[in-house]
Amino acid sequence: MDQVNRRLGHEKVVLVDCRFNLQKPDEGRYHYMQGHLPGAIFFDLEKDLSAKVAEHGGRHPLPDEEEFVKKLGKSGIDETKTVIAYDDQDGAMAAHLWWLLQYYGHPNVQIMDEGFTTWKEKGYPIEQEIPVTKETHFIPHIHRDWVLTMSDVKALDVSKGETILIDSRAPERFSGKVETVDKKAGHIPGAVNWFWKDNRSEQGRWKTAEELKSRFEPLKQKDQIVVYCGSGVTACGNIIAMREAGIENIKLYSGSWSDWISYENNPIQTEE
């Protein structure tokens, strides 16, 4: 946080407030209006970082490319800026923006280790003023091979051990014992459960690079790692942790579980 505080007001830094509550979609913007980091802009998960929900594609489809590129430019984001994202959801929403910008080819994206509440509790400055951004032009270089579709995932062969399919949700949702968000419970057959929040310490911070390297040691020899969650958002919390651990061969099933179950004949596994 000290590092973020020292960079407040820097012309080459763009702060992005990503706070969002899945149960109360308007809450993030409301809290942003009540107070945010000085100079921070606000990106709404569903209005800014996702496309409209359709029959397939999941609850948070990837944003329309043309609209997203324009939004970045209007927000003052281009390749010359360092983007620092934060939220109050243990880094999940900030990690999603981090992944999206990386996917679009942005070279310098970071997330604040702790959330807005901790920032405020520690006495760092906040403001209610909505910043005026200087429009620029964002040039995308999209890594399309980072994303898999439902058909791609269905065609995966995990039996040989060279590819691993990782479900990033909480264990009770993976097993199908509890489902509080989506219409069907369980997981994609062949998937294994690596809960994304296990990348966080008890103190509410991301674990160190060495701790993450130790956690993801079994994955280092895999040819391909495919990650999903409920809608492609919290899975990014696993991706950023794997990257910190030095693992690069990661792909995201962006539609995730909510897309998988939108196809009536897709198989579902419910045991742990």
N, C-alpha and C positions, 0 to 999 in steps of 0.2 A: 504493500500500500504506500509505503514511503516513496517508492519509485514512481508510482502513478501521481502522487501528490506533487512531486518535484516537476512533473511534466505538464501540469495543468496550465492551459493557456498557450502551449507551444503550437506554433502555426503548422507544424508538420505532424501533429497528433490529433486524431479524431477519437473521442470517447463515445461509446455507444451503450446506452442503457437498454438491456434486453429483458428486464423483469417481466414475467408472465406467469399467470396462474391458470392451469388447465381447467379448473373447476369454475373460475371466475375470470373469463377472458378480458374483461375491461379493467381489471384490478391493476395490471401493470402500468398502463398509461395513467390511471388515477394516481398511483403512488409517484410516478415520474413527475406529474404536475405538482404534487405536494413537496417535492424536493429531490434533487439529483446532483451528481457530481458537476461542478462548474464547467459549463461548456458542452456537456454531454447532450447528444441527440438521442431520440428514442426510436427503436425498431420493434414493432409488434410482431410476435411470432406468426399470427394468422393473417394479419393485414399486409405486412411488409416482407416476411421471410417465407411465405407459403403461397401457393396458387390456390384457386378456388377448389373446394372439395367436389369430386365427381364420383361416378359409380365405382371406379377403381383408382388406385393411386395413393390410397391411405388418407389419414386424417390431416396430414400436413405435407401435401405434395410439394416438390421443389418449385420455387417461384418461377413465373414466366421469365424467360431469359431477357427479353427486350425490356420489360418493365423493371426488372431487378437492376439491370445495368444503368438505366436512367435514374433509378432511385439512388444508387450509389453516387453517381455523378452529382445529382442535386444536393446530396448530403455532404459534398466536399471530399468524397473518398476517391482517390486514384492511387496509382502505384507508388507515388512519392510520399504518401502518408503512412504513418504507423497507426493502425487501428487497435484500440484497447477496448475490449468488451467486458461488461460486468452484469450481474443479475443478483437475485436473492434466492435462487433455487439451486444452491450448491454447485453453481457453475454450468448447469445443464444447458440453459438457454444461451449463455455466452459461448459455450463450446460449439453449439449448433451454428452460430454466426461465424465463429472461427473456422469451422469446416467449410461452410458455404463460400466464404471469401477465399480460402485456400483452393477450393474446387474451381472457382472462377479465376484463379491464377494470381491472386493478390500475394505479394511476396513477404509482407510483414504484418502479421496479425497476432495479437497477444490477448490473454484474458487475465483479469485481476484475480489474484489467488483467493481472496475472500469476497463476501458479498456487500451490498449496500448497507445493510443493517450494521455490520461490523465496522464499516467505514464511518458511519454516523456515531456509533458508540465510542469510537476512538477519538472523536472530536475533530475529524477532518472536515473541511468546508463543504457545504452544500448550498444550492441555490434553487430558486423557482423560475428564474428567467429562462425563456426559451431562446436558445442561441440562433443567430442569423448565420447561415452557412454560406460559404463562397462556392458557387457551383463550379464544377470541373468536369472532366470527361474521363470516365473509367473505360479502359480497354480490356475486355475479357480474354482470357486464354484458358478455356474450359477443359478440364481433365475428364472427359466423358467416360473414360475407362475406369474411373473411380466408382461408378454407380452401376448396380445391377437391377434388372427388372425382375418381376415375379417369374417369368419364364426362365430367366438365367438361373435363379435360385432353385427352381424346380428341377433344372437339369444338372445341378451340382452332384458330384459323386464324393461323398464324405467317407465312404467305406474304406478307402485305401489309406486314409490318414494324412494325405497330402494337402487336402483342403479342410478347413474347419469352419463351421457355421456357428456363430456366437449370438446368443440371445442376451441382450443387455438389461432386461427387466428384472425386477425383484423376484426372488425364488418362488414366492407364492403365486405370482402371475405366470411364471414359466411353467410351473407344475399344473396349473389350471385350478388350484384350490381357491384362488381369489381372482376375480376380474372386475375391476371398478371402472374401467374406461371403455373397453371394446365389447362388441356384441357376442363374441365367442371366447371361450377360455382355452388355454393350452399353449402349445408351441409348435413350430415347424418340425416335422420328423427329422431326426438326425442332428438337431441343434444341441449345443451344450450351453449351460448357463454361467455367464461371467457378469455378475451384477455391477453396473457401472459405478455405483456409489462406493464400492470397495476400493476405488482409486482415491478415496478421500480419507483423511485421518480423523480420529475422534475429535480433534480440535477444529474440524471444519475447514481444513486446508487440503490442497492436493498433496499427495504423498511425494516424496523426493524421487528424483530420477533413479537412484539406486534401488529404492523400494519398489518402484514400478518395474524396473528391469528384473528384479527377483520374482515379482508376481507373474510377469508374462514370459518367463524363461521357457515354459513348455511350448510357446508359440513360435519361437525363433526359427525353428526348422521347417515350419509349414510353408508350402509353396504359395498358398492363398488363404487369406483370412477374410471372411465375409461377416459383417456385423449388422445386426438389426435390433429394433426395440419395438415399441408400440406404434410409432409413427415416423421413425427416422430422426428423432430429436435427441433423446438421451443416449442413443448409440454413439453419438459424437463425443460423449464423455469417455467412452472406451477408446475411441479412435485417438483423441488427443493424448490420452495416457499411454497408449501403445507407441505413438510417435515419440513421446518423451522417453520411452524405454528403448528407442532405436529401431522400432519395427516399422517397415514402410509398405509392405505388400498387403495393404488393407483395402477392402471395398465395402461400400455401404449399400445395403438393400434399402433404398430410400423410402419405399412405400411401407416396408416393414410389416408387422403383424396385422395392422388394420387394413393393409392392401391384400395380404395373403388370404384373410378370411372373407374378403369381398368376392372371391371366386368360390362358388358353391361347392365344387367338387374337390377342392384342395384338401388333402389329408391333414388331420390334426392329431397331435400326440399330447396326452395329458399327464402321464406319470413323470416322476422326477428323473 
